[in-house]
Amino acid sequence: MTKTLLIHNARVLVTMDDTRREIAEGAVFVRDNVIEQVGPSAELPQTADTVIDAAGQVVMPGLVNTHHHMYQSLTRVIPAAQDGELFNWLTNLYPIWANLDSEMVRVSTLTAMSELILSGCTTSSDHLYIYPNDCRLDDSIEAARQIGMRFHAARGSMSVGQSKGGLPPDRVVEEEGAILKDTQRLIETYHDAGRHAMQRIVVAPCSPFSVSRELMKESAALARSFGVSLHTHLAENANDIAYSREKFNMTPAEYAEDCGWVGHDVWHAHCVQLDDAGIDLFGRTGTGVAHCPCSNMRLASGIAPVGRMRAAGVPVGLGVDGCASNDAGHMLGEARQAMLLARVGFGPDAMTAREALEIATLGGARVLNRDDIGALKPGMSADIVAFRMDGIGFAGALHDPVAALVFCTPANVWTSIINGKVVVKDGQLQTVDLPLVIERHNALAGKLALATGTRKAA
Ligand SMILES: [Zn+2]
């Protein structure tokens, strides 16, 4: 028996289809986890097993987050890391993260995913690259299953500690053979290559300054032997470029190419300092970029040349990045900052509101190498979000409610449907008890801070 779902009467339905149609009084009809029909409400079926009235609301494809470190939700606004640039910031945080444990990973993932889902996100990647104590990526995957989020779990890693010239302390790095073995175990256990997959595994050494050239190359070989994607940090700021030049005598893009890290199955976070040759390379090879404007502003890394990247054919998606470098994990807020930051760097017409939404949906889907999410059209996964427009933040903006979503104060969803299931109803998460999650998260954040002396016992 199949189950049907209808969401109809939307003030505007944003399709992100091939002609970017916006349908007044729009509706979407879903069978099981797949969209079957999209159009004006009057032309679609009037009944279904579940019917959601979206009168007055904007309905759109769920947003796609392409870069995050969910465990960092435990270390927001750490005093010693509030005002530094990337390398200084990392050096202050590594000793705190060294005390992470399995429960902290699971609970912080629930917290980060709750925040993302409420902000309109239905698919997220998470880059977990530090595995002290009993931490495992399995804990993140279990949390994603519990909350019902579409998840690309990136098995990160660090292998070059301070004694070998890397940035992280030796006690938080792993041995390279063990990294590759665990990554293969995760792919074999969890990776779903099928259409509408809810969980995929990504091979993701942390950054050129925390793993060896050999691990970069072997990771690429492993990923390609299983047909999974590759992800890392690249060209984030001036120090990152200097490290690459000094250690490898190459730009970050040259190093990526040398290690086999270009192609439609690869995406790099940040690329703030990607040069013209790098942009051309990424465009030619379909190598993706996770643009993280809030994080880039907080760490003063610079302004990524998103317009030039897109003009060159580079797939660009949005990432909120971890909550230690963007203390707000709000996807619609990230789209807003992408639009505003592009204008600071490149002028008032550098990015429109609709382009920001396109990057946050279709752009993210392309970066994650998927053609089944990011748009509302027949055959796509049923990932649909709806925003009420009757709040104070949108008052006076209803002549263009779609642009209002990006220009006005970032709103939370009223409804979120992920893979055909209603995960947010009437603004409330249905799959977790959010106050309980927050309470446990705060207790664990306090324990982590206490363990490292960041906070004094009362
Ligand atoms: Zn990051």
Boltz pocket constraint, residues with backbone or C-beta under 6 A from the ligand:
constraints:
  - pocket:
      binder: B
      contacts: [[A, 67], [A, 68], [A, 69], [A, 233], [A, 269], [A, 321], [A, 322]]
      max_distance: 6.0
